[in-house]
């Protein structure tokens, strides 16, 4: 997450100082009943392909 914030900060997308708040909120997201997709060490294209594969997967019975 820190690397994403650093990159976004350099690109003017968000302030690096916002990282502390995001880290405080992170545990709340882990409690949400949903599929979590790690984008660590993934390119945008790889992350998108993973998401598309999940969307196209047949539901479990």
PDB file of N, CA, C and O in Angstrom:
ATOM      1  N   UNK A   1       0.831  -1.174   0.000  1.00  0.00           N
ATOM      2  CA  UNK A   1       0.000   0.000   0.000  1.00  0.00           C
ATOM      3  C   UNK A   1       0.883   1.247   0.000  1.00  0.00           C
ATOM      4  O   UNK A   1       0.579   2.239  -0.662  1.00  0.00           O
ATOM      5  N   UNK A   2       1.969   1.178   0.747  1.00  0.00           N
ATOM      6  CA  UNK A   2       2.863   2.341   0.813  1.00  0.00           C
ATOM      7  C   UNK A   2       3.406   2.686  -0.570  1.00  0.00           C
ATOM      8  O   UNK A   2       3.478   3.859  -0.937  1.00  0.00           O
ATOM      9  N   UNK A   3       3.791   1.660  -1.340  1.00  0.00           N
ATOM     10  CA  UNK A   3       4.312   1.914  -2.692  1.00  0.00           C
ATOM     11  C   UNK A   3       3.261   2.555  -3.588  1.00  0.00           C
ATOM     12  O   UNK A   3       3.570   3.445  -4.381  1.00  0.00           O
ATOM     13  N   UNK A   4       2.019   2.100  -3.459  1.00  0.00           N
ATOM     14  CA  UNK A   4       0.933   2.686  -4.259  1.00  0.00           C
ATOM     15  C   UNK A   4       0.733   4.153  -3.888  1.00  0.00           C
ATOM     16  O   UNK A   4       0.549   5.002  -4.760  1.00  0.00           O
ATOM     17  N   UNK A   5       0.770   4.442  -2.598  1.00  0.00           N
ATOM     18  CA  UNK A   5       0.609   5.824  -2.157  1.00  0.00           C
ATOM     19  C   UNK A   5       1.766   6.693  -2.643  1.00  0.00           C
ATOM     20  O   UNK A   5       1.563   7.827  -3.078  1.00  0.00           O
ATOM     21  N   UNK A   6       2.982   6.150  -2.565  1.00  0.00           N
ATOM     22  CA  UNK A   6       4.142   6.916  -3.034  1.00  0.00           C
ATOM     23  C   UNK A   6       3.996   7.245  -4.520  1.00  0.00           C
ATOM     24  O   UNK A   6       4.226   8.381  -4.936  1.00  0.00           O
ATOM     25  N   UNK A   7       3.616   6.253  -5.306  1.00  0.00           N
ATOM     26  CA  UNK A   7       3.443   6.466  -6.751  1.00  0.00           C
ATOM     27  C   UNK A   7       2.319   7.468  -7.016  1.00  0.00           C
ATOM     28  O   UNK A   7       2.481   8.393  -7.813  1.00  0.00           O
ATOM     29  N   UNK A   8       1.191   7.283  -6.352  1.00  0.00           N
ATOM     30  CA  UNK A   8       0.068   8.198  -6.531  1.00  0.00           C
ATOM     31  C   UNK A   8       0.433   9.613  -6.104  1.00  0.00           C
ATOM     32  O   UNK A   8       0.015  10.583  -6.737  1.00  0.00           O
ATOM     33  N   UNK A   9       1.205   9.731  -5.043  1.00  0.00           N
ATOM     34  CA  UNK A   9       1.641  11.041  -4.563  1.00  0.00           C
ATOM     35  C   UNK A   9       2.531  11.723  -5.606  1.00  0.00           C
ATOM     36  O   UNK A   9       2.392  12.918  -5.867  1.00  0.00           O
ATOM     37  N   UNK A  10       3.436  10.961  -6.191  1.00  0.00           N
ATOM     38  CA  UNK A  10       4.318  11.505  -7.219  1.00  0.00           C
ATOM     39  C   UNK A  10       3.541  11.936  -8.462  1.00  0.00           C
ATOM     40  O   UNK A  10       3.938  12.870  -9.159  1.00  0.00           O
ATOM     41  N   UNK A  11       2.423  11.244  -8.733  1.00  0.00           N
ATOM     42  CA  UNK A  11       1.600  11.565  -9.896  1.00  0.00           C
ATOM     43  C   UNK A  11       0.496  12.575  -9.592  1.00  0.00           C
ATOM     44  O   UNK A  11      -0.324  12.886 -10.456  1.00  0.00           O
ATOM     45  N   UNK A  12       0.478  13.087  -8.355  1.00  0.00           N
ATOM     46  CA  UNK A  12      -0.508  14.102  -7.993  1.00  0.00           C
ATOM     47  C   UNK A  12      -1.911  13.574  -7.799  1.00  0.00           C
ATOM     48  O   UNK A  12      -2.867  14.349  -7.810  1.00  0.00           O
ATOM     49  N   UNK A  13      -2.060  12.251  -7.619  1.00  0.00           N
ATOM     50  CA  UNK A  13      -3.383  11.652  -7.472  1.00  0.00           C
ATOM     51  C   UNK A  13      -3.906  11.796  -6.045  1.00  0.00           C
ATOM     52  O   UNK A  13      -5.090  12.055  -5.833  1.00  0.00           O
ATOM     53  N   UNK A  14      -3.007  11.625  -5.062  1.00  0.00           N
ATOM     54  CA  UNK A  14      -3.396  11.780  -3.662  1.00  0.00           C
ATOM     55  C   UNK A  14      -2.180  12.194  -2.845  1.00  0.00           C
ATOM     56  O   UNK A  14      -1.043  12.143  -3.315  1.00  0.00           O
ATOM     57  N   UNK A  15      -2.445  12.594  -1.640  1.00  0.00           N
ATOM     58  CA  UNK A  15      -1.384  13.047  -0.751  1.00  0.00           C
ATOM     59  C   UNK A  15      -0.801  11.859   0.011  1.00  0.00           C
ATOM     60  O   UNK A  15      -1.542  11.009   0.505  1.00  0.00           O
ATOM     61  N   UNK A  16       0.515  11.803   0.105  1.00  0.00           N
ATOM     62  CA  UNK A  16       1.154  10.704   0.823  1.00  0.00           C
ATOM     63  C   UNK A  16       0.741  10.696   2.286  1.00  0.00           C
ATOM     64  O   UNK A  16       0.704   9.635   2.909  1.00  0.00           O
ATOM     65  N   UNK A  17       0.436  11.848   2.838  1.00  0.00           N
ATOM     66  CA  UNK A  17       0.010  11.933   4.242  1.00  0.00           C
ATOM     67  C   UNK A  17      -1.297  11.190   4.497  1.00  0.00           C
ATOM     68  O   UNK A  17      -1.614  10.889   5.648  1.00  0.00           O
ATOM     69  N   UNK A  18      -2.059  10.891   3.453  1.00  0.00           N
ATOM     70  CA  UNK A  18      -3.313  10.156   3.607  1.00  0.00           C
ATOM     71  C   UNK A  18      -3.087   8.679   3.914  1.00  0.00           C
ATOM     72  O   UNK A  18      -4.029   7.971   4.267  1.00  0.00           O
ATOM     73  N   UNK A  19      -1.850   8.208   3.783  1.00  0.00           N
ATOM     74  CA  UNK A  19      -1.536   6.803   4.018  1.00  0.00           C
ATOM     75  C   UNK A  19      -1.913   6.368   5.432  1.00  0.00           C
ATOM     76  O   UNK A  19      -2.456   5.278   5.611  1.00  0.00           O
ATOM     77  N   UNK A  20      -1.637   7.191   6.430  1.00  0.00           N
ATOM     78  CA  UNK A  20      -1.933   6.817   7.818  1.00  0.00           C
ATOM     79  C   UNK A  20      -3.417   6.510   8.004  1.00  0.00           C
ATOM     80  O   UNK A  20      -3.767   5.533   8.667  1.00  0.00           O
ATOM     81  N   UNK A  21      -4.277   7.320   7.434  1.00  0.00           N
ATOM     82  CA  UNK A  21      -5.715   7.076   7.538  1.00  0.00           C
ATOM     83  C   UNK A  21      -6.124   5.807   6.825  1.00  0.00           C
ATOM     84  O   UNK A  21      -6.965   5.055   7.319  1.00  0.00           O
ATOM     85  N   UNK A  22      -5.537   5.562   5.666  1.00  0.00           N
ATOM     86  CA  UNK A  22      -5.848   4.344   4.913  1.00  0.00           C
ATOM     87  C   UNK A  22      -5.423   3.103   5.699  1.00  0.00           C
ATOM     88  O   UNK A  22      -6.138   2.101   5.715  1.00  0.00           O
ATOM     89  N   UNK A  23      -4.274   3.170   6.341  1.00  0.00           N
ATOM     90  CA  UNK A  23      -3.808   2.032   7.135  1.00  0.00           C
ATOM     91  C   UNK A  23      -4.717   1.791   8.336  1.00  0.00           C
ATOM     92  O   UNK A  23      -4.937   0.642   8.722  1.00  0.00           O
ATOM     93  N   UNK A  24      -5.249   2.858   8.932  1.00  0.00           N
ATOM     94  CA  UNK A  24      -6.184   2.705  10.063  1.00  0.00           C
ATOM     95  C   UNK A  24      -7.482   2.035   9.618  1.00  0.00           C
ATOM     96  O   UNK A  24      -8.080   1.266  10.371  1.00  0.00           O
ATOM     97  N   UNK A  25      -7.912   2.329   8.394  1.00  0.00           N
ATOM     98  CA  UNK A  25      -9.172   1.760   7.879  1.00  0.00           C
ATOM     99  C   UNK A  25      -9.017   0.344   7.338  1.00  0.00           C
ATOM    100  O   UNK A  25     -10.014  -0.363   7.188  1.00  0.00           O
ATOM    101  N   UNK A  26      -7.820  -0.079   7.048  1.00  0.00           N
ATOM    102  CA  UNK A  26      -7.582  -1.378   6.426  1.00  0.00           C
ATOM    103  C   UNK A  26      -8.259  -2.542   7.149  1.00  0.00           C
ATOM    104  O   UNK A  26      -8.855  -3.385   6.480  1.00  0.00           O
ATOM    105  N   UNK A  27      -8.198  -2.632   8.467  1.00  0.00           N
ATOM    106  CA  UNK A  27      -8.868  -3.751   9.146  1.00  0.00           C
ATOM    107  C   UNK A  27     -10.374  -3.818   8.869  1.00  0.00           C
ATOM    108  O   UNK A  27     -10.946  -4.908   8.850  1.00  0.00           O
ATOM    109  N   UNK A  28     -11.015  -2.679   8.656  1.00  0.00           N
ATOM    110  CA  UNK A  28     -12.449  -2.688   8.351  1.00  0.00           C
ATOM    111  C   UNK A  28     -12.727  -3.399   7.039  1.00  0.00           C
ATOM    112  O   UNK A  28     -13.718  -4.121   6.925  1.00  0.00           O
ATOM    113  N   UNK A  29     -11.874  -3.207   6.057  1.00  0.00           N
ATOM    114  CA  UNK A  29     -12.067  -3.842   4.756  1.00  0.00           C
ATOM    115  C   UNK A  29     -11.891  -5.352   4.845  1.00  0.00           C
ATOM    116  O   UNK A  29     -12.536  -6.094   4.105  1.00  0.00           O
ATOM    117  N   UNK A  30     -11.026  -5.812   5.742  1.00  0.00           N
ATOM    118  CA  UNK A  30     -10.819  -7.249   5.903  1.00  0.00           C
ATOM    119  C   UNK A  30     -12.060  -7.926   6.478  1.00  0.00           C
ATOM    120  O   UNK A  30     -12.265  -9.121   6.266  1.00  0.00           O
ATOM    121  N   UNK A  31     -12.887  -7.178   7.202  1.00  0.00           N
ATOM    122  CA  UNK A  31     -14.095  -7.745   7.811  1.00  0.00           C
ATOM    123  C   UNK A  31     -15.258  -7.846   6.828  1.00  0.00           C
ATOM    124  O   UNK A  31     -16.232  -8.547   7.103  1.00  0.00           O
ATOM    125  N   UNK A  32     -15.174  -7.164   5.695  1.00  0.00           N
ATOM    126  CA  UNK A  32     -16.254  -7.192   4.709  1.00  0.00           C
ATOM    127  C   UNK A  32     -16.280  -8.561   4.043  1.00  0.00           C
ATOM    128  O   UNK A  32     -15.242  -9.073   3.625  1.00  0.00           O
ATOM    129  N   UNK A  33     -17.464  -9.150   3.946  1.00  0.00           N
ATOM    130  CA  UNK A  33     -17.626 -10.454   3.322  1.00  0.00           C
ATOM    131  C   UNK A  33     -17.574 -10.295   1.801  1.00  0.00           C
ATOM    132  O   UNK A  33     -18.596 -10.095   1.145  1.00  0.00           O
ATOM    133  N   UNK A  34     -16.370 -10.386   1.266  1.00  0.00           N
ATOM    134  CA  UNK A  34     -16.186 -10.219  -0.173  1.00  0.00           C
ATOM    135  C   UNK A  34     -14.907 -10.912  -0.609  1.00  0.00           C
ATOM    136  O   UNK A  34     -14.098 -11.332   0.217  1.00  0.00           O
ATOM    137  N   UNK A  35     -14.738 -11.022  -1.907  1.00  0.00           N
ATOM    138  CA  UNK A  35     -13.504 -11.575  -2.456  1.00  0.00           C
ATOM    139  C   UNK A  35     -12.452 -10.477  -2.419  1.00  0.00           C
ATOM    140  O   UNK A  35     -12.693  -9.364  -2.886  1.00  0.00           O
ATOM    141  N   UNK A  36     -11.296 -10.788  -1.868  1.00  0.00           N
ATOM    142  CA  UNK A  36     -10.190  -9.835  -1.815  1.00  0.00           C
ATOM    143  C   UNK A  36      -9.208 -10.189  -2.926  1.00  0.00           C
ATOM    144  O   UNK A  36      -8.852 -11.356  -3.092  1.00  0.00           O
ATOM    145  N   UNK A  37      -8.775  -9.204  -3.677  1.00  0.00           N
ATOM    146  CA  UNK A  37      -7.830  -9.423  -4.758  1.00  0.00           C
ATOM    147  C   UNK A  37      -6.544  -8.686  -4.422  1.00  0.00           C
ATOM    148  O   UNK A  37      -6.528  -7.462  -4.296  1.00  0.00           O
ATOM    149  N   UNK A  38      -5.476  -9.443  -4.279  1.00  0.00           N
ATOM    150  CA  UNK A  38      -4.178  -8.831  -4.015  1.00  0.00           C
ATOM    151  C   UNK A  38      -3.591  -8.323  -5.330  1.00  0.00           C
ATOM    152  O   UNK A  38      -3.533  -9.052  -6.320  1.00  0.00           O
ATOM    153  N   UNK A  39      -3.164  -7.083  -5.325  1.00  0.00           N
ATOM    154  CA  UNK A  39      -2.515  -6.517  -6.516  1.00  0.00           C
ATOM    155  C   UNK A  39      -1.019  -6.363  -6.298  1.00  0.00           C
ATOM    156  O   UNK A  39      -0.326  -5.734  -7.097  1.00  0.00           O
ATOM    157  N   UNK A  40      -0.522  -6.947  -5.199  1.00  0.00           N
ATOM    158  CA  UNK A  40       0.897  -6.889  -4.902  1.00  0.00           C
ATOM    159  C   UNK A  40       1.675  -7.560  -6.018  1.00  0.00           C
ATOM    160  O   UNK A  40       1.372  -8.690  -6.401  1.00  0.00           O
ATOM    161  N   UNK A  41       2.658  -6.880  -6.529  1.00  0.00           N
ATOM    162  CA  UNK A  41       3.518  -7.381  -7.603  1.00  0.00           C
ATOM    163  C   UNK A  41       2.757  -7.708  -8.883  1.00  0.00           C
ATOM    164  O   UNK A  41       3.220  -8.522  -9.681  1.00  0.00           O
ATOM    165  N   UNK A  42       1.598  -7.089  -9.091  1.00  0.00           N
ATOM    166  CA  UNK A  42       0.814  -7.302 -10.306  1.00  0.00           C
ATOM    167  C   UNK A  42       0.712  -6.005 -11.087  1.00  0.00           C
ATOM    168  O   UNK A  42       0.582  -4.920 -10.519  1.00  0.00           O
ATOM    169  N   UNK A  43       0.773  -6.143 -12.384  1.00  0.00           N
ATOM    170  CA  UNK A  43       0.558  -4.974 -13.233  1.00  0.00           C
ATOM    171  C   UNK A  43      -0.944  -4.696 -13.299  1.00  0.00           C
ATOM    172  O   UNK A  43      -1.756  -5.524 -12.888  1.00  0.00           O
ATOM    173  N   UNK A  44      -1.294  -3.544 -13.810  1.00  0.00           N
ATOM    174  CA  UNK A  44      -2.704  -3.206 -13.991  1.00  0.00           C
ATOM    175  C   UNK A  44      -3.383  -4.241 -14.877  1.00  0.00           C
ATOM    176  O   UNK A  44      -4.500  -4.670 -14.587  1.00  0.00           O
ATOM    177  N   UNK A  45      -2.719  -4.642 -15.953  1.00  0.00           N
ATOM    178  CA  UNK A  45      -3.290  -5.632 -16.871  1.00  0.00           C
ATOM    179  C   UNK A  45      -3.492  -6.986 -16.194  1.00  0.00           C
ATOM    180  O   UNK A  45      -4.518  -7.634 -16.400  1.00  0.00           O
ATOM    181  N   UNK A  46      -2.522  -7.416 -15.391  1.00  0.00           N
ATOM    182  CA  UNK A  46      -2.649  -8.689 -14.678  1.00  0.00           C
ATOM    183  C   UNK A  46      -3.804  -8.640 -13.680  1.00  0.00           C
ATOM    184  O   UNK A  46      -4.565  -9.599 -13.553  1.00  0.00           O
ATOM    185  N   UNK A  47      -3.928  -7.530 -12.984  1.00  0.00           N
ATOM    186  CA  UNK A  47      -5.024  -7.377 -12.020  1.00  0.00           C
ATOM    187  C   UNK A  47      -6.370  -7.392 -12.734  1.00  0.00           C
ATOM    188  O   UNK A  47      -7.319  -8.019 -12.263  1.00  0.00           O
ATOM    189  N   UNK A  48      -6.452  -6.706 -13.862  1.00  0.00           N
ATOM    190  CA  UNK A  48      -7.697  -6.676 -14.640  1.00  0.00           C
ATOM    191  C   UNK A  48      -8.043  -8.072 -15.149  1.00  0.00           C
ATOM    192  O   UNK A  48      -9.204  -8.478 -15.098  1.00  0.00           O
ATOM    193  N   UNK A  49      -7.055  -8.804 -15.637  1.00  0.00           N
ATOM    194  CA  UNK A  49      -7.297 -10.166 -16.133  1.00  0.00           C
ATOM    195  C   UNK A  49      -7.788 -11.081 -15.016  1.00  0.00           C
ATOM    196  O   UNK A  49      -8.667 -11.915 -15.234  1.00  0.00           O
ATOM    197  N   UNK A  50      -7.227 -10.926 -13.831  1.00  0.00           N
ATOM    198  CA  UNK A  50      -7.659 -11.715 -12.686  1.00  0.00           C
ATOM    199  C   UNK A  50      -9.118 -11.411 -12.355  1.00  0.00           C
ATOM    200  O   UNK A  50      -9.909 -12.324 -12.121  1.00  0.00           O
ATOM    201  N   UNK A  51      -9.466 -10.148 -12.337  1.00  0.00           N
ATOM    202  CA  UNK A  51     -10.841  -9.739 -12.050  1.00  0.00           C
ATOM    203  C   UNK A  51     -11.806 -10.271 -13.113  1.00  0.00           C
ATOM    204  O   UNK A  51     -12.886 -10.758 -12.780  1.00  0.00           O
ATOM    205  N   UNK A  52     -11.429 -10.182 -14.365  1.00  0.00           N
ATOM    206  CA  UNK A  52     -12.273 -10.694 -15.451  1.00  0.00           C
ATOM    207  C   UNK A  52     -12.476 -12.198 -15.307  1.00  0.00           C
ATOM    208  O   UNK A  52     -13.585 -12.696 -15.502  1.00  0.00           O
ATOM    209  N   UNK A  53     -11.408 -12.926 -14.964  1.00  0.00           N
ATOM    210  CA  UNK A  53     -11.531 -14.380 -14.770  1.00  0.00           C
ATOM    211  C   UNK A  53     -12.494 -14.689 -13.627  1.00  0.00           C
ATOM    212  O   UNK A  53     -13.296 -15.618 -13.728  1.00  0.00           O
ATOM    213  N   UNK A  54     -12.420 -13.922 -12.549  1.00  0.00           N
ATOM    214  CA  UNK A  54     -13.338 -14.129 -11.430  1.00  0.00           C
ATOM    215  C   UNK A  54     -14.790 -13.864 -11.840  1.00  0.00           C
ATOM    216  O   UNK A  54     -15.699 -14.597 -11.451  1.00  0.00           O
ATOM    217  N   UNK A  55     -14.989 -12.822 -12.619  1.00  0.00           N
ATOM    218  CA  UNK A  55     -16.345 -12.475 -13.071  1.00  0.00           C
ATOM    219  C   UNK A  55     -16.906 -13.511 -14.016  1.00  0.00           C
ATOM    220  O   UNK A  55     -18.114 -13.747 -14.037  1.00  0.00           O
ATOM    221  N   UNK A  56     -16.036 -14.138 -14.806  1.00  0.00           N
ATOM    222  CA  UNK A  56     -16.490 -15.145 -15.774  1.00  0.00           C
ATOM    223  C   UNK A  56     -16.570 -16.548 -15.197  1.00  0.00           C
ATOM    224  O   UNK A  56     -17.070 -17.455 -15.862  1.00  0.00           O
ATOM    225  N   UNK A  57     -16.091 -16.747 -13.980  1.00  0.00           N
ATOM    226  CA  UNK A  57     -16.105 -18.064 -13.357  1.00  0.00           C
ATOM    227  C   UNK A  57     -17.521 -18.492 -13.040  1.00  0.00           C
ATOM    228  O   UNK A  57     -18.372 -17.671 -12.700  1.00  0.00           O
ATOM    229  N   UNK A  58     -17.763 -19.776 -13.154  1.00  0.00           N
ATOM    230  CA  UNK A  58     -19.081 -20.310 -12.808  1.00  0.00           C
ATOM    231  C   UNK A  58     -19.235 -20.315 -11.293  1.00  0.00           C
ATOM    232  O   UNK A  58     -18.293 -20.662 -10.580  1.00  0.00           O
ATOM    233  N   UNK A  59     -20.400 -19.939 -10.795  1.00  0.00           N
ATOM    234  CA  UNK A  59     -20.615 -19.940  -9.351  1.00  0.00           C
ATOM    235  C   UNK A  59     -20.539 -21.358  -8.787  1.00  0.00           C
ATOM    236  O   UNK A  59     -20.907 -22.333  -9.442  1.00  0.00           O
ATOM    237  N   UNK A  60     -20.047 -21.436  -7.551  1.00  0.00           N
ATOM    238  CA  UNK A  60     -19.992 -22.736  -6.875  1.00  0.00           C
ATOM    239  C   UNK A  60     -21.384 -23.155  -6.456  1.00  0.00           C
ATOM    240  O   UNK A  60     -22.222 -22.318  -6.120  1.00  0.00           O
ATOM    241  N   UNK A  61     -21.627 -24.465  -6.478  1.00  0.00           N
ATOM    242  CA  UNK A  61     -22.945 -24.971  -6.060  1.00  0.00           C
ATOM    243  C   UNK A  61     -22.871 -25.591  -4.701  1.00  0.00           C
ATOM    244  O   UNK A  61     -23.880 -26.071  -4.185  1.00  0.00           O
TER     245      UNK A  61
END
